[in-house]
């Protein structure tokens, strides 16, 4: 079987790679000459990069990439409004990726200078593609990978109705290094809060950035100019109120390599194919560049088409399955791009809380079924409560086995307001806490390192508690992850979690917006914490943790302090007998992807795995670079490697 791929960019070449592996005869026809020298750089997510990684062992060419681990949005005056950790995003130079993909082809299988004209049909199916230079390629399958201005799309779907062009984007690269004193590589964006004007730059390597200037076309009035010097003058004038680092990027740029991108998209089309002709990448769907989704989607399309062809008995079924699998996701990217454009053009109408990250999400979204009965649990805790810490494995196992049936409502306890006049359970000083933690560590199988109370003692548990309440304003699930990370910092790593840098680190690693969190701590966090303290008093909380189990709005059961897992399970069975315990055994990778950091004993308990077997599992994961080791005073903590597969 022979496939003719029209378009030799990233989508077309990736498609060809997959088909070759599936034993297709493939020829790629590209209209441009020297396509591998065109373009600058782009962002690619884990989904796209993991597909490319499948080809690593088949070539000597290295796939160069630069991990980008932070996104920061600032105003032109330098005020930071958004700061979010990026887990699975990379910047790649287009020339490097094209060179990598080109290494798999010869001049016979990759033909440049072939501009598509039309198809030849027989029995209503395409049998050949005809090119403007007179060449004809016969085949069984034809794939349109010819970009946003796709001729193949027009042939099978008639003329495309593009959206109105309202935003232009100037794109360039320059050799420059920003040393921020950390190991972070930041996608930095400066955006006006008055008008549709922004400047961003992304590290393509340690000493090179790709940059872009986005602007409402109404601000330009055709002033861009037609030559490099006029374009440079235009950019500098547009950025006159932006900070010096923006001007440094523009001044160091060779504008002969810069270009203006007139951004547009089109509605999701009702089908990506017609008979034996199918579209992928921008030829099939196109979102505005605000989402940075184009490259990753093109690569994902290629893999999806190849898999559907392998699994289906005919083209029609294969391509219908391809549309079903991809249309909802790319359709959401189109809509997200439009929302981001709306926010960009009307910044005065939107606060940072409503701001969408200018990158598509790669995480799975798990649908919550609102009509399913759940048991509601009020949970009173504190970031430095040692008994709450040793209860953590129980909460994790409950999530693993009964997660869909339980709904926790977290409240802070205010365990240590300050050391002034403090006395609780015989504890009066930080040294007393250190001794208590050592005792708890000796009697339970959870690591607690009391040295933090000697080396860098906390003066209160209120700051991390207030930070947690502020985090709940963003996302309750992420706030719970954030609280766990704060506890890991203080119990395992001896970090003083009253300090902002530690709180910020925990927030970023939990997927929270650290800049927004900082603002919320100041504005609403303390008020919400005060409300929790009032609720503590109202409900007579004297012990942490305390759990109230509610049914029909009435408290039916209470657990105070530490109780074994079986006590929790008995209450669930009594109050919610329809709750179904998950019988499946989750894979070790799945467990770590959910919980990230665990001790050996915690993993054994959470997964109900014998300790001897657990040791073998964790060491194998470590050898595979899926988890890393952190050596604490009382044992190893295993930490999930978020970039294990890259």
C-alpha positions as CSV (number, residue, x, y, z in Angstrom):
1,X,0.0,0.0,0.0
2,X,1.3,3.5,-0.9
3,X,0.5,6.7,0.8
4,X,1.1,10.1,-0.8
5,X,1.6,12.9,1.8
6,X,1.1,16.4,0.6
7,X,3.2,18.7,2.9
8,X,6.6,18.1,4.2
9,X,6.5,20.0,7.4
10,X,6.3,18.5,10.9
11,X,2.8,17.0,10.5
12,X,3.6,15.4,7.1
13,X,7.0,14.0,8.1
14,X,5.7,12.6,11.4
15,X,2.8,11.0,9.5
16,X,5.3,9.4,7.1
17,X,7.4,8.0,9.9
18,X,4.4,6.2,11.5
19,X,3.3,4.8,8.2
20,X,6.8,3.6,7.3
21,X,6.9,1.7,10.6
22,X,3.6,0.1,9.7
23,X,5.2,-1.1,6.4
24,X,3.6,1.4,4.0
25,X,5.3,2.7,0.9
26,X,5.5,6.5,1.5
27,X,6.3,9.5,-0.5
28,X,6.2,13.1,0.9
29,X,5.7,16.0,-1.5
30,X,6.6,19.5,-0.2
31,X,6.0,22.7,-2.3
32,X,8.9,24.6,-0.8
33,X,12.6,24.2,-1.4
34,X,15.0,23.9,1.6
35,X,12.0,23.6,4.0
36,X,14.4,22.5,6.8
37,X,15.9,26.1,7.0
38,X,12.5,27.8,7.5
39,X,10.9,28.9,10.8
40,X,12.1,29.8,14.2
41,X,11.0,27.8,17.3
42,X,7.9,26.6,19.0
43,X,6.6,25.2,22.3
44,X,5.7,21.5,22.3
45,X,4.1,19.6,25.2
46,X,4.8,16.1,26.6
47,X,2.1,14.5,24.4
48,X,3.8,15.7,21.2
49,X,7.3,15.0,22.4
50,X,6.6,11.5,23.7
51,X,5.4,10.6,20.1
52,X,8.7,11.9,18.7
53,X,10.7,10.0,21.3
54,X,9.4,6.7,19.8
55,X,11.8,7.4,16.9
56,X,15.0,8.1,19.0
57,X,16.6,4.7,18.5
58,X,16.1,4.8,14.7
59,X,18.5,7.6,14.0
60,X,21.9,9.0,15.1
61,X,20.4,12.5,15.0
62,X,19.7,14.0,18.4
63,X,16.4,15.7,19.1
64,X,17.4,18.9,20.8
65,X,15.0,20.6,23.1
66,X,15.0,23.0,26.0
67,X,12.7,22.4,29.0
68,X,10.6,25.4,30.0
69,X,9.5,25.0,33.6
70,X,7.9,28.3,34.5
71,X,5.3,30.7,33.0
72,X,5.3,34.3,34.3
73,X,3.0,37.1,33.4
74,X,4.0,40.6,34.3
75,X,2.7,44.0,33.6
76,X,5.0,46.4,31.7
77,X,5.9,48.0,35.0
78,X,7.3,44.7,36.3
79,X,4.4,43.7,38.6
80,X,4.1,39.9,38.5
81,X,0.4,38.8,38.2
82,X,0.8,35.1,37.3
83,X,3.5,32.6,38.1
84,X,2.9,28.9,37.3
85,X,5.1,25.9,37.1
86,X,5.1,24.1,33.7
87,X,5.5,20.4,34.1
88,X,5.6,19.1,30.5
89,X,6.5,21.9,28.1
90,X,9.6,22.2,25.9
91,X,10.9,24.7,23.4
92,X,12.4,23.4,20.2
93,X,13.9,25.0,17.1
94,X,12.0,24.2,14.0
95,X,15.2,23.6,12.1
96,X,16.4,21.0,14.7
97,X,13.1,19.1,14.5
98,X,13.0,19.2,10.7
99,X,16.6,18.0,10.6
100,X,15.7,15.1,12.9
101,X,12.7,14.1,10.8
102,X,14.5,14.6,7.5
103,X,17.2,12.1,8.6
104,X,14.7,9.3,7.9
105,X,14.1,10.2,4.3
106,X,15.9,10.3,0.9
107,X,15.3,12.5,-2.2
108,X,13.1,9.7,-3.6
109,X,10.8,9.7,-0.5
110,X,10.9,13.4,0.2
111,X,10.4,15.5,-2.9
112,X,10.7,19.3,-2.5
113,X,9.4,21.8,-5.0
114,X,6.1,19.9,-5.6
115,X,3.2,22.3,-5.2
116,X,-0.2,20.5,-5.1
117,X,-2.7,21.2,-8.0
118,X,-5.4,18.6,-8.0
119,X,-6.4,14.9,-7.7
120,X,-7.1,12.3,-10.4
121,X,-10.1,10.2,-9.6
122,X,-11.3,6.8,-10.6
123,X,-14.6,5.3,-9.4
124,X,-15.0,8.4,-7.2
125,X,-11.8,7.8,-5.3
126,X,-8.4,9.6,-5.7
127,X,-5.8,7.5,-7.5
128,X,-3.1,10.2,-8.0
129,X,-2.0,13.6,-6.9
130,X,-1.0,16.1,-9.6
131,X,1.5,18.9,-8.9
132,X,2.0,22.2,-10.6
133,X,5.4,21.1,-12.0
134,X,3.7,18.3,-13.9
135,X,4.7,15.5,-11.6
136,X,2.1,12.9,-10.8
137,X,2.2,10.6,-7.7
138,X,-0.1,7.5,-7.7
139,X,-1.2,6.0,-4.4
140,X,-3.8,4.3,-2.4
141,X,-4.1,6.9,0.4
142,X,-3.6,10.7,0.2
143,X,-2.9,12.8,3.3
144,X,-3.2,16.5,3.3
145,X,-0.6,18.0,5.6
146,X,-0.2,21.2,3.7
147,X,-0.9,23.7,6.6
148,X,-3.4,26.4,7.3
149,X,-3.8,27.4,3.7
150,X,-4.4,23.8,2.6
151,X,-5.3,23.3,-1.0
152,X,-6.3,19.7,-0.1
153,X,-8.8,21.0,2.4
154,X,-10.4,23.2,-0.2
155,X,-10.6,20.3,-2.7
156,X,-12.5,18.1,-0.3
157,X,-14.4,20.7,1.8
158,X,-14.7,23.7,-0.5
159,X,-13.5,27.2,0.5
160,X,-12.5,27.8,4.1
161,X,-14.1,30.7,6.0
162,X,-11.3,32.1,8.2
163,X,-11.9,34.2,11.2
164,X,-11.3,38.0,11.1
165,X,-7.6,38.9,11.6
166,X,-7.6,41.1,14.7
167,X,-4.1,40.3,16.2
168,X,-0.7,40.4,14.5
169,X,2.3,38.7,16.0
170,X,5.9,39.6,15.1
171,X,8.2,36.7,15.7
172,X,12.0,36.6,15.9
173,X,15.0,35.0,17.6
174,X,18.1,36.4,19.2
175,X,21.3,35.2,21.0
176,X,20.9,36.5,24.5
177,X,21.0,34.9,28.0
178,X,19.0,36.1,30.9
179,X,20.5,34.9,34.1
180,X,17.8,35.0,36.8
181,X,20.1,33.3,39.4
182,X,18.2,30.0,39.3
183,X,18.0,26.9,37.2
184,X,14.5,27.9,35.9
185,X,13.8,28.4,32.2
186,X,10.9,30.9,32.1
187,X,8.3,31.5,29.4
188,X,8.1,35.2,30.3
189,X,5.3,37.4,29.0
190,X,4.7,41.1,29.6
191,X,1.1,42.1,28.9
192,X,-0.6,45.5,29.0
193,X,-3.6,45.9,31.2
194,X,-4.8,48.8,29.2
195,X,-4.8,47.5,25.6
196,X,-4.1,44.5,23.4
197,X,-0.3,44.6,23.5
198,X,2.1,42.0,24.8
199,X,5.7,40.8,24.5
200,X,6.9,37.3,25.3
201,X,10.1,35.3,25.1
202,X,10.9,31.7,25.5
203,X,14.4,30.0,25.9
204,X,15.2,27.9,22.9
205,X,18.6,27.1,24.4
206,X,20.8,28.4,27.2
207,X,21.8,31.4,25.2
208,X,19.0,31.9,22.6
209,X,15.4,32.9,22.9
210,X,12.5,33.0,20.5
211,X,10.3,36.1,21.1
212,X,7.0,37.4,19.9
213,X,5.2,40.7,20.0
214,X,1.4,40.5,19.9
215,X,-0.7,43.5,19.2
216,X,-4.2,44.6,18.3
217,X,-4.1,45.5,14.6
218,X,-5.9,48.7,15.4
219,X,-2.9,49.9,17.3
220,X,-0.6,49.6,14.2
221,X,-2.5,51.2,11.3
222,X,-0.1,49.7,8.8
223,X,3.1,51.1,10.4
224,X,4.9,47.8,10.4
225,X,6.9,48.5,7.3
226,X,8.2,46.2,4.6
227,X,11.9,46.0,5.5
228,X,13.8,44.9,8.6
229,X,14.8,48.3,9.8
230,X,11.2,49.7,9.6
231,X,10.0,46.6,11.4
232,X,12.6,47.0,14.2
233,X,11.7,50.7,14.6
234,X,8.0,49.8,14.7
235,X,8.6,47.1,17.4
236,X,10.7,49.5,19.6
237,X,8.1,52.2,19.3
238,X,5.3,49.7,20.3
239,X,7.4,48.5,23.3
240,X,8.4,52.0,24.5
241,X,6.6,51.6,27.8
242,X,7.9,48.0,28.4
243,X,10.9,47.1,30.6
244,X,14.6,47.2,29.6
245,X,14.8,43.4,29.1
246,X,12.3,43.7,26.3
247,X,14.3,46.4,24.6
248,X,17.5,44.3,25.0
249,X,15.9,41.4,23.1
250,X,14.7,43.7,20.3
251,X,18.1,45.6,20.0
252,X,20.0,42.3,19.7
253,X,17.7,40.8,17.0
254,X,18.5,40.4,13.4
255,X,15.2,41.6,11.9
256,X,16.0,40.1,8.5
257,X,14.9,36.8,10.0
258,X,11.8,38.2,11.8
259,X,8.3,37.9,10.3
260,X,4.8,39.1,10.9
261,X,2.2,36.4,11.6
262,X,-1.4,37.5,10.8
263,X,-3.2,35.3,13.2
264,X,-6.5,33.6,12.3
265,X,-8.4,30.3,12.7
266,X,-11.5,28.6,11.3
267,X,-14.4,26.7,12.8
268,X,-14.0,23.0,13.4
269,X,-15.0,21.3,10.2
270,X,-17.5,18.4,10.3
271,X,-15.1,15.8,9.0
272,X,-11.3,15.4,8.5
273,X,-11.6,13.2,5.4
274,X,-13.4,12.4,2.2
275,X,-13.1,8.8,0.9
276,X,-9.3,8.0,0.8
277,X,-8.2,11.6,1.4
278,X,-7.6,12.7,5.0
279,X,-6.3,15.9,6.6
280,X,-4.0,16.3,9.6
281,X,-2.5,19.2,11.5
282,X,-3.3,22.8,10.5
283,X,-4.9,21.5,7.3
284,X,-7.6,19.8,9.4
285,X,-8.0,22.3,12.2
286,X,-6.3,25.5,13.4
287,X,-6.3,27.3,16.7
288,X,-5.0,30.8,17.3
289,X,-1.4,30.9,18.4
290,X,-2.4,31.9,22.0
291,X,-2.7,28.2,22.8
292,X,0.7,27.0,21.5
293,X,-1.1,23.8,20.4
294,X,-0.3,23.6,16.7
295,X,2.9,21.4,16.7
296,X,1.7,19.1,19.4
297,X,-1.7,18.6,17.7
298,X,-0.1,17.9,14.4
299,X,2.1,15.2,15.9
300,X,-0.8,13.7,17.8
301,X,-2.9,13.6,14.6
302,X,-0.3,11.7,12.8
303,X,0.0,9.0,15.5
304,X,-3.8,8.8,15.8
305,X,-4.3,8.3,12.0
306,X,-1.6,5.6,11.9
307,X,-3.2,3.7,14.8
308,X,-6.7,4.0,13.3
309,X,-5.5,2.7,10.0
310,X,-3.9,-0.3,11.8
311,X,-7.1,-1.1,13.8
312,X,-9.8,-0.5,11.2
313,X,-10.8,-2.7,8.3
314,X,-11.3,0.2,5.8
315,X,-10.5,3.9,5.3
316,X,-14.0,5.1,6.1
317,X,-14.0,3.5,9.6
318,X,-10.5,4.5,10.3
319,X,-11.1,8.1,9.5
320,X,-14.4,8.3,11.4
321,X,-12.6,6.9,14.4
322,X,-9.8,9.5,13.9
323,X,-12.3,12.3,13.9
324,X,-14.1,10.9,17.0
325,X,-10.8,10.7,18.9
326,X,-9.4,14.1,17.9
327,X,-12.2,16.5,17.1
328,X,-13.4,17.2,20.7
329,X,-9.9,18.0,21.9
330,X,-8.8,20.2,18.9
331,X,-12.2,21.9,19.0
332,X,-11.6,22.8,22.6
333,X,-8.3,24.3,21.6
334,X,-10.0,26.4,18.9
335,X,-12.4,27.7,21.6
336,X,-9.6,28.3,24.1
337,X,-7.7,30.3,21.5
338,X,-10.7,32.5,20.9
339,X,-11.3,33.1,24.6
340,X,-7.6,34.1,25.0
341,X,-7.9,36.5,22.1
342,X,-10.9,38.1,23.7
343,X,-9.1,38.5,27.0
344,X,-6.1,39.9,25.1
345,X,-8.1,42.5,23.2
346,X,-10.1,43.6,26.2
347,X,-7.7,43.3,29.2
348,X,-9.6,45.9,31.4
349,X,-12.6,43.5,31.6
350,X,-10.7,40.5,33.0
351,X,-8.8,40.0,36.3
352,X,-5.9,37.7,36.7
353,X,-8.2,35.1,38.4
354,X,-10.0,34.7,35.1
355,X,-6.8,34.6,33.1
356,X,-6.2,31.4,31.1
357,X,-2.7,30.0,30.8
358,X,-1.6,30.6,27.2
359,X,-0.9,26.9,26.7
360,X,-3.3,24.0,26.2
361,X,-3.7,21.5,29.0
362,X,-2.1,18.1,28.6
363,X,-3.4,16.6,31.8
364,X,-6.4,14.3,31.9
365,X,-9.7,15.7,33.1
366,X,-11.6,13.2,35.3
367,X,-15.4,13.8,35.1
368,X,-17.1,14.0,38.5
369,X,-20.5,12.5,38.5
370,X,-22.6,14.8,40.6
371,X,-25.5,12.4,41.0
372,X,-23.4,9.7,42.6
373,X,-23.9,9.4,46.4
374,X,-20.9,10.7,48.4
375,X,-20.0,10.7,52.1
376,X,-19.1,14.3,53.2
377,X,-16.3,14.6,55.7
378,X,-15.3,17.7,57.6
379,X,-11.5,17.4,58.3
380,X,-9.7,19.7,60.8
381,X,-6.0,19.7,60.5
382,X,-2.8,21.8,60.7
383,X,0.4,21.9,58.6
384,X,2.6,21.0,61.6
385,X,0.4,18.5,63.3
386,X,2.4,15.3,63.7
387,X,-0.7,13.1,64.2
388,X,-2.2,14.6,61.0
389,X,1.1,13.6,59.2
390,X,1.0,10.0,60.3
391,X,-2.6,9.9,59.1
392,X,-1.6,10.8,55.6
393,X,-1.2,7.2,54.3
394,X,-4.8,6.5,55.5
395,X,-6.1,9.5,53.5
396,X,-4.2,8.4,50.4
397,X,-5.5,4.8,50.6
398,X,-9.0,6.1,51.1
399,X,-8.6,8.2,47.9
400,X,-7.2,5.2,46.0
401,X,-10.0,2.8,47.2
402,X,-13.0,5.0,47.8
403,X,-12.1,8.3,46.1
404,X,-15.3,8.7,44.1
405,X,-17.4,8.1,47.2
406,X,-15.8,10.6,49.6
407,X,-15.8,14.4,49.7
408,X,-13.4,16.0,52.1
409,X,-13.8,19.6,53.4
410,X,-10.5,20.8,54.8
411,X,-10.3,23.3,57.7
412,X,-7.2,24.7,59.4
413,X,-6.8,24.3,63.1
414,X,-4.4,27.1,64.2
415,X,-2.3,24.7,66.3
416,X,0.6,27.2,66.9
417,X,-0.5,30.8,66.9
418,X,2.9,31.8,68.4
419,X,5.3,30.7,71.1
420,X,4.3,33.5,73.4
421,X,2.5,31.8,76.3
422,X,2.1,28.6,74.3
423,X,1.6,25.3,76.2
424,X,-0.2,22.2,74.7
425,X,0.3,18.6,75.8
426,X,3.4,19.4,77.7
427,X,5.0,21.3,74.7
428,X,6.2,24.8,75.5
429,X,9.2,25.4,73.2
430,X,10.5,24.4,69.8
431,X,12.9,21.9,71.5
432,X,9.9,20.2,73.0
433,X,8.4,19.7,69.5
434,X,11.6,18.3,68.3
435,X,11.6,15.6,71.0
436,X,7.9,14.9,70.4
437,X,8.5,14.3,66.7
438,X,11.4,12.0,67.5
439,X,9.0,10.0,69.7
440,X,6.3,9.8,67.0
441,X,8.9,8.7,64.5
442,X,10.0,5.9,66.7
443,X,6.4,4.6,67.3
444,X,5.0,5.0,63.7
445,X,6.2,4.1,60.2
446,X,6.2,7.7,58.9
447,X,9.4,9.8,58.8
448,X,9.4,12.9,61.0
449,X,12.7,14.8,61.3
450,X,12.5,17.0,64.4
451,X,15.8,18.8,63.6
452,X,13.9,21.6,61.9
453,X,12.8,22.8,65.4
454,X,16.5,23.1,66.3
455,X,18.0,24.3,63.1
456,X,15.3,26.7,61.8
457,X,12.2,26.6,64.1
458,X,8.9,27.9,62.9
459,X,7.4,30.7,65.0
460,X,3.8,29.8,64.0
461,X,1.7,27.5,61.9
462,X,-0.5,30.3,60.8
463,X,1.4,31.4,57.6
464,X,1.2,28.0,55.8
465,X,-2.4,27.7,57.1
466,X,-3.4,31.1,55.6
467,X,-1.6,30.1,52.4
468,X,-3.7,26.9,52.2
469,X,-6.9,28.9,52.5
470,X,-5.7,31.2,49.8
471,X,-4.9,28.2,47.6
472,X,-8.4,26.9,48.0
473,X,-9.6,30.0,46.1
474,X,-7.8,28.7,43.0
475,X,-8.5,25.0,43.1
476,X,-9.4,22.8,46.0
477,X,-7.7,19.6,44.6
478,X,-4.5,21.6,44.0
479,X,-4.7,23.1,47.4
480,X,-4.8,19.6,49.0
481,X,-1.7,18.7,47.0
482,X,-0.1,22.0,48.1
483,X,-0.8,21.2,51.8
484,X,0.8,17.8,51.4
485,X,3.9,19.4,49.8
486,X,4.1,21.8,52.7
487,X,4.0,18.9,55.1
488,X,6.7,17.1,53.2
489,X,8.9,20.2,53.4
490,X,8.6,20.5,57.1
491,X,8.5,16.8,58.2
492,X,10.9,15.3,55.7
493,X,13.1,18.1,54.4
494,X,13.4,20.3,57.5
495,X,12.2,23.4,55.7
496,X,10.7,26.3,57.5
497,X,7.2,26.5,55.8
498,X,6.5,30.0,57.2
499,X,8.9,31.5,54.6
500,X,7.5,32.7,51.3
501,X,10.1,31.1,49.1
502,X,9.2,27.6,50.6
503,X,5.5,28.3,50.3
504,X,6.0,29.5,46.7
505,X,8.0,26.4,45.8
506,X,5.2,24.2,47.2
507,X,2.6,26.2,45.3
508,X,4.4,25.9,41.9
509,X,5.1,22.2,42.3
510,X,1.3,21.7,43.0
511,X,0.2,23.5,39.9
512,X,-0.9,26.7,41.6
513,X,-0.4,30.2,40.4
514,X,2.1,31.5,42.9
515,X,1.7,35.2,42.0
516,X,-2.1,34.9,42.4
517,X,-1.6,33.0,45.7
518,X,0.6,35.8,47.1
519,X,-2.1,38.3,46.3
520,X,-4.8,36.1,47.8
521,X,-2.9,35.5,51.0
522,X,-2.8,39.3,51.5
523,X,-6.4,39.9,50.6
524,X,-8.6,37.0,51.5
525,X,-6.4,34.2,53.0
526,X,-6.3,35.6,56.5
527,X,-10.1,36.2,56.6
528,X,-10.8,32.6,55.5
529,X,-8.3,31.4,58.1
530,X,-10.1,33.4,60.8
531,X,-13.4,31.8,59.7
532,X,-11.8,28.3,60.2
533,X,-10.6,29.3,63.6
534,X,-14.2,30.4,64.5
535,X,-15.5,27.1,63.2
536,X,-13.0,25.2,65.3
537,X,-14.3,27.0,68.4
538,X,-17.9,26.5,67.5
539,X,-17.5,22.7,66.9
540,X,-15.3,22.3,70.0
541,X,-12.2,21.0,68.3
542,X,-9.5,20.1,70.8
543,X,-7.7,17.3,69.0
544,X,-6.1,17.2,65.5
545,X,-6.9,15.6,63.3
546,X,-10.7,15.5,63.8
547,X,-13.1,14.1,61.2
548,X,-16.8,14.6,61.2
549,X,-18.8,12.2,58.9
550,X,-22.0,13.7,57.7
551,X,-25.1,12.0,56.2
552,X,-28.2,14.0,55.1
553,X,-26.5,17.1,56.5
554,X,-26.2,15.6,60.0
555,X,-23.0,14.6,61.7
556,X,-23.3,10.8,62.3
557,X,-19.8,9.8,63.3
558,X,-16.6,11.4,64.6
559,X,-12.9,10.4,64.7
560,X,-10.6,12.3,67.0
561,X,-6.8,11.8,66.7
562,X,-5.2,8.7,65.1
563,X,-7.3,5.7,64.3
564,X,-6.4,2.7,62.0
565,X,-7.7,2.5,58.5
566,X,-10.3,-0.2,59.4
567,X,-12.2,2.4,61.6
568,X,-12.6,4.7,58.6
569,X,-13.6,1.8,56.4
570,X,-16.2,0.6,58.9
571,X,-17.8,4.1,59.0
572,X,-17.9,4.3,55.2
573,X,-19.6,0.9,55.0
574,X,-22.1,1.9,57.7
575,X,-23.0,5.4,56.4
576,X,-22.6,4.8,52.7
577,X,-23.2,1.0,52.1
578,X,-23.5,1.6,48.3
579,X,-19.8,2.8,48.2
580,X,-17.8,0.5,46.0
581,X,-14.3,-0.3,47.1
582,X,-12.0,-0.4,44.0
583,X,-10.8,-3.9,43.6
584,X,-8.2,-3.1,40.9
585,X,-4.6,-3.0,41.7
586,X,-3.1,0.2,40.4
587,X,0.3,0.2,38.7
588,X,3.3,1.7,40.6
589,X,3.6,4.4,38.0
590,X,0.0,5.3,38.3
591,X,0.3,5.5,42.1
592,X,3.3,7.8,41.9
593,X,1.6,10.0,39.2
594,X,-1.2,10.5,41.7
595,X,0.7,11.0,44.9
596,X,4.3,11.9,43.7
597,X,6.3,11.4,46.9
598,X,6.2,8.4,49.3
599,X,8.3,6.5,51.7
600,X,8.6,2.7,51.3
601,X,6.3,2.0,54.2
602,X,3.7,4.5,52.9
603,X,3.7,2.9,49.4
604,X,3.3,-0.5,51.0
605,X,0.4,0.6,53.1
606,X,-1.4,2.7,50.4
607,X,-1.2,-0.1,47.8
608,X,-1.6,-2.9,50.3
609,X,1.6,-4.5,49.0
610,X,4.0,-6.6,51.2
611,X,7.0,-4.6,52.3
612,X,9.5,-7.0,50.8
613,X,7.8,-6.7,47.4
614,X,7.6,-2.9,47.7
615,X,11.4,-2.6,48.0
616,X,11.8,-4.5,44.7
617,X,9.2,-2.3,43.0
618,X,10.6,1.0,44.1
619,X,14.2,0.0,43.2
620,X,13.1,-1.0,39.7
621,X,11.3,2.3,39.2
622,X,14.4,4.1,40.4
623,X,16.6,2.2,37.9
624,X,14.1,3.2,35.1
625,X,14.4,6.8,36.2
626,X,10.7,7.0,37.0
627,X,11.3,8.0,40.6
628,X,14.2,9.7,42.4
629,X,15.7,9.2,45.9
630,X,15.7,11.7,48.7
631,X,17.8,10.5,51.7
632,X,16.3,11.8,54.9
633,X,17.5,11.3,58.4
634,X,15.3,8.3,59.0
635,X,15.1,6.8,55.6
636,X,14.6,7.2,51.8
637,X,11.7,9.2,50.4
638,X,10.9,8.3,46.8
639,X,9.9,11.2,44.6
640,X,8.2,10.9,41.2
641,X,10.3,12.2,38.2
642,X,7.8,14.3,36.3
643,X,10.0,14.2,33.2
644,X,10.8,10.5,33.4
645,X,9.7,9.7,29.8
646,X,11.4,12.6,28.0
